Amino acid sequence: MVDGVGGTIKRLVYSSILSGQQCCSASQFVTIARSKTNNINVFELDESRIEESKIKMENIFNSIRTVPETKKIHSVKVLGYNTIEYKYYSNSSTKMVYKFFN
């Protein structure tokens, strides 16, 4: 769904560019996009917000343990917020439970 929304916005902005409107920055892109649709909310994120999110995501990824033998797993079921059940084959009776956080 997100790819479709992004594609729609890019198509709308591109059609404006083909009509002679200039778009040389993210701010101009957002302005054009907002003028072309009322159904999609378009926002510009500044560099500090992106860096903030990047740091948060790095902290999350650094604290999560990896699931052993990920490439061998065929079936995964979410049991809870931080717990999954996995099997090497979808019809296998052998199930393993894995917790991402202790």
Helices and strands as residue ranges (DSSP letters): H 2-18, H 26-36, H 47-63, G 70-72, E 75-80, E 83-87, E 96-99
